[in-house]
Each structure stands twice: as structure tokens, then as C-alpha cells.
């Protein structure tokens, strides 16, 4: 009997965490113990400790304490989470060994980012600003039942704060620091009609000068320039009906460079101007830029029919991005690229959730996605070398339409006290239609191409788990999950029209435990996992062009441990550790005449550690609170070939914060430092095959400043 058949049988014996688990959870105050965090990882609100999934869950307050201002900041606080450092437009975030570099509109990430139940329009929208967060959940491993689409690595589930129907709340903070740092955020909500209609608004601004000097034009690059705004209305015309309308907007425009020459003694440009030993000095003749302009609108309706709930989520979004880079990274007019991508997306989800008071409960749903994406890419090249050199352009124009349909069911059964069986299935159907045209007036040996391609993918994914409540606040669990990511296209600058690739599938096996001990003063969660990927979708450099293909197979195994302790009311400690052994079982053609079997997957450190300590003390008319966070990542590779010059050594970073709140906690002032010990390390590296040289980019140095906050 196949694994899909086993899952089909498991749905008949599905189960959930016992209903008394949430009721038995400690109150928020906990008498000085750890707070309970409620999550919606399974589309129902429940205690994170009762969910048989490896989850890191943080509240909005917890994110602020750890200086997590946007999604990419989570890498320092979440075990087995990593990123490739490629920036907000082309960069990627990954979990448990898979970091999908989404270079173009035909390729999706294996990590889904959801805001209030809505998938972000494109992976370039994943790095969200976080000014108004209620909870943020990082779900590790395939989420192939309830989240479904393209979540073979995991999901980040963000729930924003709802408008208040009872009272007016206003919170804000401003911060200034070195490198011209200026940040501000605001959250405000008030009832329009008490107990019936409320409104909220939240926004953030972040700016910082560049920390790298471009001596060619005396500019500062790798700066920060972001703005975000989110507004919402909540209407409760009756106790059984909640209607929420939310809109968001994000604008980013940074001067981000691709990199700088790693040395001046090797490669096709060796000895030419532009190399500097100082990692914060470059000389590049063409300006670099990454921009994003993203807006979304969604309507969420919850209709309670007795103990049943019908949920409808309708959403529309638009994502526009642009990346301009100096390819040669020198003060020479050799090559630059201008990539412009866009996508419009509509999604509709309908769910029916049963009561949870009996021995059996279930959730049924339907999902639809339609996406229109377009791309206009151009690379200008000067050559060939010699007196006959000329400027030419390789360009591609693409449009892609995607339709995705899914039906899913998740059920829960409690046959005995403390024993929970859970299961779910999801049927996926996706169609994609691509129109692609490429022209070439340069000397680079790439052809003129035209193609109209269609693909259709179907799949059944799902999960099954068993949970046993050993003690009142201790559970052990084991699970199996199947993840699916549809196939796609590679509408980039390519060498031929063989640009279609197949689906990616993953089977993941996990076992773990979750426990609250010592009267909720100590929380220990741990999980071990093994994931078997088939036809893993990867990006490889083939000749002068990138090609996305299916690596034959990859195997990933490891574990996570997260510990939180509150030994006394005034102090809280946290520790997280992750281990990921991620290798290719087979990957022919990862480089010319090379099979990368046995090599480690790129951007994935074997070990990731984080630790934090916070302590508070009443002082005068207020309270003094200090916090320090450290994180360490072991070495990783930037390419599947695992070449020595593409190795990033391990590094340790530390952040600190010292705050004083007064006026009954309405006002606060804080000093903060990020990268306290001024560690210099590469956050991105790239082998540029046409010039046979490596480009490196270095992460920001130490930043520090002062923050003022107010709450009313």
C-alpha cells in the first residue's frame, strides 16, 4: 500500500488535541509563569503547546523585545531557519534545509508566508514589515493540508491585531542611531460604534544611510528605505458574525549592490580596477537598486452557526519589483541588468469548522488562486574584447497565468483520554500558461527564442499524526506529512526553450514533545525530523544562463530544541538549537560535467543556536529592563558545488537593549545595539561565470541608537 493510501485511511481516524487542552492551559498571567501563546496553525485558535507541529510562536511584544522588525530578522531567533542574503527582491528564506531562490515569475518558494490567512502575492513580498502583529508562527516541515500550496519547507503564519470595538488604543515609537538610522512605527485603533464597528491603522518607516562607499560617484550603497501601512475595519453586526476588511501597502527603494570582487588575482577581470581589500569600499560605474511596491486587500468573514463556523477569505494583491545591478561590479562599462517583475493575484478560501467539544471534530475547505504575472528582463553587455567591441542587449519578455484549485479536509478523533489521532488530505490542481520571447543583440552566445508553454499538475498531499498527553502539560507526538510544490517555468535569460520543470514532492517524518514544567516556569519543546525530497527544484548556472531544474533527490535530517524559562517574575531566559544535515542524494549537471551527490544544500548551516536573557527591576518611578540576544550559525555554502571560495564561515552576532519605562508604562526610552561586537561577515556570495570571478557582499556593521516609545 502506498503512502498516499495510508494517508487516505488516516483521514478516517483523524483527531485533534483534546478540547480540554486549551481549557486546561494556564491563564495569561500564570502567576508569574510563562504566558500562553494562542496560534491558528491548524485554522483554529489553540494553545501552541497542544499542536503536534514544530512551531516557533512569538507575540508582537516578543518580536519587539528581540528587535524583530521584519520577517528576515527571524533568522536570528528561529532554529533551522536560514536565508540566501540575496535581498528582498530575489532573496529567499528557507526552513529545514530548503532555500528556494525565486529568480523569476515562473518559480515559487517552498516556504509560504501568510498574513491573516492570505498567501503573499509573490515570494518577493515575503519580507513583511511587522508594525501590528498579534502573533507570528513559524511552522517547520511540509504543511500540505491546511496551507497546501507550495509549502514543502514550511510556513510563516502572521496574524495582525484586530481593530478594537471597546476602547481607543494608540502606540508609537521612534528611533534614531548611527549611519543616519531613523525608524518609526505606529498602531492606533478605536471603536466607531461601540461593540459593533472598529477601525485600526498601523504603519512603519525605516531609513538608514548606506554602509558601503562607492568611490566611483562618492555615493553610499546598501542603504535602507522602507515604508509600510496597514488599515482595517472590523464589523460585528451580531454576536454570530465577524466581518473584517484589511488593506496594506509596502514601498521599498534601496541602493543594494550585488557584490564586489572577492580578489583581484583570479578570473577574467583580474588586475582591472575595482577591487578593494576594505569590504565597505567599492567602485561601480552603474547605479544599483532594488524596489518593491506591494499592496493587498482582503475580506475575512466568520459566521458562527451554533458551534459551527463558516469562514470566507477573499483577497486581491499586486506586487511590483525591480532590480538593477552592475554585473561586473567594477568601474568599467562591461555589463548591467535591469529586471522588472509584477504579479496580480486573487484568492478565495471557504472553510467549515465543526464544534470541538465532542470526541470527533473536522474542518473542510475549498481554495482557489488566480495569478497574472509579467516580466521584462534585460542584460546589457559590452564586448567582445578588442577594438570591435559594442554594446548589445539580451532581453526577455514574459507573461504567466496561473490557476490553482484545492479541496481539503482535516479531522480529529480522541478515542481515549489523552490520546489524539489527527489526519488530513488535500487535492491540488494547478495549470500554468506561459508566453515567452527572448531577443539578443549582444555578442553573448544566446539565441532569439519564442515559446508558448502549458503545464498541468495534480497531486494529493496530507498529513497524519498521533499525540499522547503524558501529563497535564506534557505531550509527545509523531507525524508524517507529504508536501507538494507544482512545476513551473524558467522565463529568464536562457539558452533554449526547454524551460519547463516538474513538481517537487517531499515526505517528512517527525517526532517530538512539548512540555510546560515547574508550574509553567519552564517550557521545553523538541522535535527530530527526516525529510525525503524527490525532484527538488533548484537553480543552476548552465553556460551563460541560469536554468531551474529538478535535482534528482535530497535527504534532510535534524532536530530542533527550544527552551524558555521564567525562574522569577522579573527574569526570562530563552534558548534555541537546530541541527540540519541536508545533502543531495543525486544532482547531475549542477555544474558542467559535475554531479553534486553528497554535497550539502546551499545556504544551510548544520547548526544554528540562539539565546536570550531579559531581566527587569523597579527603579524610582519606573522600571528598568535589560535584554541581550546572541545567535550563532555554523558554516554554509553559497553554491551546490560546495567550492571552498563559496564557503561562509560560521559567525556569532549579538544584540542588546536597555529600556526604562515610566508614567505607568505609558512612556519609555531605550538604548539598543545590533551586531554589538561589530562582526564583519559576508551575507551574500555569487560566482559570476561569464567573468570567472566571485563577488561577495558584506553585512552591515554595528548599529546603535536610542528609541522613544509611548502607549495610550
N, C-alpha and C positions, 0 to 999 in steps of 0.2 A: 504493500500500500504506500503510495507516495506521500510526501509531506503535505501537499495541498489537501489530500483526502483526510489526513489526520486532523488538519485544521477544520475541515468541514464537519467532522464528527465532534470536535471540541466545542463548536458553537452550540451544539445541542446540550452541552453540560456546562454552559457558561456561568460565571459567577463574578461577584464583586466583593469588595471589602465589606464586612458586616456593617449593617446600618448603625449598630451601637458604637462603631469605631469613632465616628465623628462626635456622637453624643458623649462618648467617654473621653474625648480629648480634653486636655486641661484648658481652663479659660485663658483669655489673652494675657492676663496679668500673671497667672500661675504662681502667685505667692512668692515672687522673686525668682521663679524658674524661667526657662526658655519659652518664648512666645510660640503659639501655634500658628503655622502658616497654612492658609487655605489656598488650594490650587484648583484649576479646572483642566488638568492634564487629560482627564477622561470625559470632558464635556459636562461634568457635574462638579459642583463645588464640594471639595472634601479635603480632609487633613492630608498634607503631603506625606505624612508618615504611614498612611494607610494605602498608598498607591504602589502596586508592585512594579515600579519602573525606577530606574536610577535617575534621580532628579536633583538638580541644584535649584532651590527656590529661594528667591530674595524679595523682600518687600521694598517699596520705594525708599523707606528710611534706611534700610540696609544698603541699598545701592549708593545713597548719598554718603553714608559713613565710609564706604570703601572707595569713594571718588570715582564711581562708575557713572559717567555722563552719557555714554553711548554704547551701543552693542559691542563694538570691538574691544572696549575696556574690560569685558567679561573674561577675556583670555587669562587675565591675571588672577581671577578668582574661581575659575571652574576647572576641576581636574579633567584631563584628557580633551581639552578644547584648544584649538590652535588656529592659526591663520597664515596666509602666504605673504602678507605685507604689501600686496600689490596696489593698495589704495582703495578708495570707496567705489570707484567705477569698475575696475577689472579685478579687484582683490576678492578673496574668498575666505570664508570661515568654515572650519570643519570640526567634527567631533569623532572621537574614537578612530582616528587614523585616516579619514577620508576628507580631503580638502579639494573641492571641485572648482578649478579655475574656469569661471564662466566668461570666456573671452568674447563671446558674441551672442546674438539673439537666438541662435539655434541650440544652445546648450544651457541646461538648468543645473542648479546646485543640488547636491544631495542633502542639504540642510535647509529646511523650511523655516522662515521667520513669519510668525502670525501676530497681528495686532488686533485685539478684540475679535478674534476668530477669523480674521481675513488674511490670506496669504499675500505677502508683499508682491507688487507687480512684477518685478524682475529682481534677480539676486543683487543688482547694484543698489537696490533700495533696502538691503538688509541692515546696513549700519544706521539704525534709527537713533535719533536723539531721544532722551528719556526724561522729560521735564515733569511728567504727571503720572507716574507709574504706581499702580496698586500692588501688583505682583509681577515678577518675571520668573519664568520657569524654563530651565534648560533640560530637555528630555533627551537622554542618550540612547542610541540604538534606533533601529527602524521603527517608525510609527505608522505602519502600513494599514491600520484600520480606521482610526478616527481622524487623523490628519491626512493620511493617504498619499496625496500627490507629491512625488519626488522628495521623500523623507527617508532615504535609505540610511543616512548617517544620524538623523535625529531632528529635533525641532526646538525652536525658541518661541515660547508662547508668552506674549506680553498682554497683560490686562491693564488698561488705563483706569484712572479714578473716575467714578461716575459723578455727574452733577448732583449737588445736594438739594434735597427737597425740604430741608428743615431749617438750615441756618447758613449765614454768609461766612465763607472762609477765604482768606487771602494769605498767600505765602510767596515770598520772593527772596532772591539773594543776588548779590553782585560780587564779582571778584576781579582783582587786578593783580598783575605779577610781572616778573621779568619777561624779556622777549616781547614786550608790549602786550602781554596777555590781558584780555578783557572778556569776561564771561558774565552772563546774567540769565536768570530764569524766573518765571512767574507762573503761579497757579492760583486761579480765583474761581469761586463758584458761589451761586446764590439762588434761592428759590424765587421764581417769578410768581407762581401761585403755590402757596404753602401746601405741602403734601401731594401736589399734583404735577407741577411743572418746574424744572430747574435748568440752569444754564451753567456751563463752565467754559473757561478759556485757559490755555496753557501755552507757553512759548519759551524759547531759549535763543540766545545769541552767543556765539563763541568766536573770538578772533585772537590771533597770535601772529606776530611777525615771523618771517621765515628764519630758520636757524642755520641755513646754509647760504653762503655768499657766492653769487655768480659774478666773478670778476669781469666777465665779458661786458656786462652792462651795469655793473655795480648794484644789482638787484638782490633781494633776499627771496630765496625759494624754500619750498616745503613749509609754507605758512598754513594758517588755519582760518577759514572764513565760512561759518555756517549759521543758518537761521532756520528756526522751525516754529510752527504754530499749529495748535490743535484746539478745536472748539467743539462743543457738544450740547445737545438738548436731551433731557430725559423727561418723558411724559408718562404719568401713571393715571390714566383716566378712571381706572378701577383697581381694586386690590389684586385682580387676576391678570392685569395686562400692563406690561412694561414696553415702552417704545423709545428707543434711543437712536438719535441721529448724530453722527460724528463726521467731522471733516478735518483733514490735516494737510499741511504743506511743509516741504523741506527744500531749502535752497543752499547749495554749496558751490563755492568757486575758489579753488586753491591753486597755487602755482607749484604743483608737485612734479618733481623730476623723476624720470625712470631710474636713473642711476648715474654713476660716474666710473671712469675706468679704474679697475682694481689694481692694475700695474701698467707700466709703460715699457716693458721689456719683452712682451709676447703679443702675438696677434697681428692682424693685418694692418693695424694703425700704430704699431709700436714705434715709439720715438717721436710721434707727432705731438703738437701742443695739446694741452687739455688735461694732463694728469697732474694731480696734487696729492702729496702724502697726507695733508691735512684732510680728514674726512668731511669737514664742514666748509670746504672750498672747492668750487667747480668753475669751469669756463665753458659755456654753451651758447652758441650763437642764435639758436631758435628758442623762442619762449615756450614753456611747458605749462599745461593747465589741465585740471580735471574739474568738471562741473556736473552738478546734478540738480534737476528741477522736478520735484515729485509732489503730486497731490492725490488725495484719496477722499472718498465719501462713502460711508456705509450706514445702512439702516438695519438695526438689530431689534427684533420683536420677540418677546417671550410672552406666551399666552398660557396661563395656568388653568387647566380644566380639572378641577378637583386636585388629585395628587399627580396628574399627568401634566407634562409641559410640552408645548409645541414651540419650536424656535425657528425663526426665519432670519437669515443674514444675507442681505443684498449689498453688493459693493461694486464700486467703479473706481478705477485709478488710472493715472497717467504718469509715466516715468520717462524723462528725457535726460540723456547723459552725453558728455563729450570728453574726449581725452586727446590732448595734443602733446606729443613728446618729441624731443630731439633724439633720434635713434642712435646717432654716433656719439652723443654726449660730449662733444668737443667743439671748439670754436671754429669749426670747418663746415662749409655748406655741403655736406655729404648726403644726409637723409633725415627726414622727419615724417611723422604720421599724424593724421587727423581722423579720429574715429568718432562718428556720431551715431548713437543708437536711440531708439524710442520704442515705447510699447504702451498700448491702451488695453485695459483688462476689465472684464465684467465677470463677477462670480455670484452664484446663488446657491445657498445651502438651506435645506429643510431638515429638521430633526424632530423626532418624537421620543421623549424620555418618559419611562414608566415610573411609578412610585418605587421607593427604595425600602419600604417598611416590611415587605414580605421576604420570603426565602429566595425569590427569583425577581430580578429586575432586568430591564433591557433598554437599549437605545437603538433606534432605526433612523436612517438618514439617506438623503439624496444630495448630490453635489454636481454643479455644472460650472465650467470655466470657458470663457472665450477670450482670446488674446490676439490682437493685431500688433505685430512688431515690424519695425523697419530699421534699416541700417545703411549708412553711407560711409564707406571707409576709403581712405586714400593714403598712400605712402609715396612720397617724393624721393627720388634717388638721383644722385649726380654721378655720372660715370659714362662709360668705363674709364679706368685710369689712363691718362695720356692726353695728348693735345686735342683729341677728338671728343672729349667728354661733353655731355649735355645733360640737362635736366629732363627727367621723364617721370610719369606718374603711373602707379599701379592702383587701380580703384575698383571697388566692388559696391554694387547697389543691390539690396535685398529687401524682400518683404516676406513675412511669415505669418500665416494664420494657424492658430491652434484651437481645437475644441476638445475638451476633456469632460467625460461623464463618469460618474461613480455612484454606486449604491452600496451602503454599508450597514452592518448590524453588529452590535456588541451586547453581550449578555453576561449575567452574573447569577451564580447559584451558590447557596450556602447549605450544603447537605447536613452538616454537623456544626455545633457551636465552635467558633474559631476557625473553621475550615472554609476557604473560599476558592472556588474554581471560576476562572474567567476565560472568555474567548471572544473572538470577533473575526469577521470576514469583510473584505471589500473587493468589489468587482470594478475594474478600471478599463475604460475605453478612451483612447486618445487618437486623434487624427491631426496631421500637420501637413500644410501645403506651402511650399517654398517657391518663390520666383527669384532667380539669382542671375546677375550679369556682372562680368569682370572684363575690364579693358586694361591694356598695358601699352604705354608709350615709352617705357624705360628700357635700359639695357638688361635688366634682371630677366633671366630666362623663365618667365611665367606666361602662359598663353592667354589669349582672349577667350572667354567662356560664356556660355549661356545655358541655363538649365531651369526646368520646371519639374519639381520633385514632390512626391506624395508618399506619406507613410501612415500606417495604421497599426497601433499596438494595443493588445488586450492582455489583461493579467488578473489573477486572483491573489491578493495578499491578505495577511491577517496575523493574528496572534493567539496564543493560549498560555495560561499561567495558573499556578496553584499557590495559594498563600495560606499559611497557618499561623494563627495568633498564639504564640508560645506562652506569653504572659500578657497582662493587661496592655502594656505599652511596648511589646516586643513582637515583631513578626518576621518570619522567614518566607522566602518565595523563590520560585523557579519559573522561567518563562521561555517560550520560543516565539520568534517573530519573523515574518517574511516581509521584506521591503522591496519596492519596485520603483524604478525611475525609467520613464519612457525613453525611447530612442529619439534621435533628432538629426540635425544637420550642422554643417560647419560653414556657414556663409561668411567667410573671412576673405583674406587674400590667399588663394590656393593654387595648387599646381594642376589639378584636373577636376572634373565634375563628380568624382567618386567621393562625395562629401556627406554621405548618409552613414549613420552608425546606429547600432541596435540598442535595445533596452539593457538596463543594468538591474541585476537582482541580488538580493542579499538574504541569507538565513542567519539569524542571530540567536544565540543561546545564552541565557543569563541566569545567575543565581545570586541571591543576596539576602541581607537582613536589614531591618530598621528598628531602632530601639531608643526609647527615652528612659533614662535611668536616674537613680538618686533623686527622686521626687522632681523629675523634669529639670534637673540641673545639668544633666549630661546627655547628649544626643550622639549616637554613633550609627552611621549608615555605611554600608559597604556592599559592593557588587563585583562579581567576576563575570567575564563575558568571553565568548568566542564568536566571531563573525566570519562567514564564508561568502565572499563576493564572487559572482560569476559575471563575466563580460563587463568588468569595471570600466567606466567611461573615463578616458584620460586624454590630455592634450600633449602632443609630441611634435617636436620640430623635425619636419621631413624636408630636406633640401633647404630651399629659401622660404618655406611657408609652414605655418602651423597646421596640424591635422588632428582632429579629435577622432579617436578610435576606441575600440573595445579591447582593453588588455584582457588576456585570456582568463586570469583568475588572481585573486588576492586573498590572503588569510590574515585575520587580525584577532589578537587575543590580549587580554589585560584585566585590569581591575581599577576600581575607584574606592577611596575611603574618605569620608567626611565626618569630622568630629567638631561638635560645638559644645562648649561648657560655660556655665554661669555659676562659678563656685560661691560667689557672693553677689548680692544685688548690684553692687557698684562695678562689677567687672564681667567681661565676656571674652572668651577665647575661641578661636576657630582654627581648624587645620584641615587641609585637603591634600590628598595624594592621588596621583593617577599614573598608571603604567600601561603603555601601549606598544605591543610588538606587532608592527604592521609591515608585511613583506609581500612582494609579488610571488605568486606560485609560478606564473608564466607571463612574460610580456615581450614577445618577439617584436622587433622593429622599434623599440623605444629610442634607439639611435641607429644610424646606418650600420648594418651587419652586427647588431647587438641585441641580445636577449637579456632583459633586466630581472630574470627569475632569481629570487633570493635577495634582491635589493630591497632596501627599506622604501616605503612610500614617502614622497616628498612632503616637507613642511611639518613632519610629525616627530616631536621629541619622544624618546622612550619614557622619560619621567617628567612629570610636572608636579610641583609642590607649591602650596600656598599656606600662609599662616598669618593670623591677625590677632591683635590684642587691643582691647579697649577698656579703659578704666575711668570712672568719674568720681568726683569729690565735691561736696558742697563747699563753697568758698565765698565768704561775705554774703552779699545779697543774691548770688547766683550759683552756678555750678560749672566747674572746670572739668573738661573731658579730653583725654588724650588717646590717640589711636595710632598704631603702626601696622602696616601690611607689607609682607615680603612675599615674593614669588620667584621660583627658580624653574627654568626649563633646561633640560639636557640638550645635547647637540642634535641637530637635524640636518637634512639635506634639502637643497633647493630644486634638485632635479632627480628624476628616476634613475639616471645613470650613476648616482652616488659618487660623482667625481670629488676628489679631495678639495679642489678650489671652490666647490659648491657646497661646502660644509659650514654650517653656522655653529660655532662652539656654544656650549651652554653658558647661561648668564643668570645673574641674580639681580633683581630690582627691588627697591623698597620705596614705599610712600608713607608719609606721615601727616598727622593732623592734630592740632591743639586748639580747642574751642572753648569759649566761655559764653554761657547763656545767662541772661538775667531778665528782669522785668517779667517774672513769672513765665519764663521761657518764650516770651514774645520777641525778644531781640537776642542776637548772637553775633559774636565776632570770632573769626578763626584764622589761624596761620596754617598753611599747607605747603607741602613739598612733594613733588613727583620725581621719580628717579633720583632719590635723595643723595645717593653716592656718585652721581654723575657717571654712570656706566656708559661706555661707548660700545655699541654693538650694531651689527647690520640687521635691519628689519626686512631687507629685500635684496635678492641677488639674481642675476639673469645672465645666461650665456648667449651672447649675440653672435649667432653662427655666421651671418654674412661678413662680419668683420673679424671673426675668430678671436673675440675678446670677451672678458667677463666684466659686467657692470655691477657695482654694489651701490646700495643706498644705506645711509646710516640713520639710526633712530634719533629722536630728539634728546638733547642733553637735559640736565637738571632744570626743572622749572619750579618756581615757588611764588607765593603771593599771599594776599590777605583777602578774606571773604567776609561780607556783612550780610546777615540774614534777618528777616522779620516774618512773624506769623501773627495773624489776627483772626 
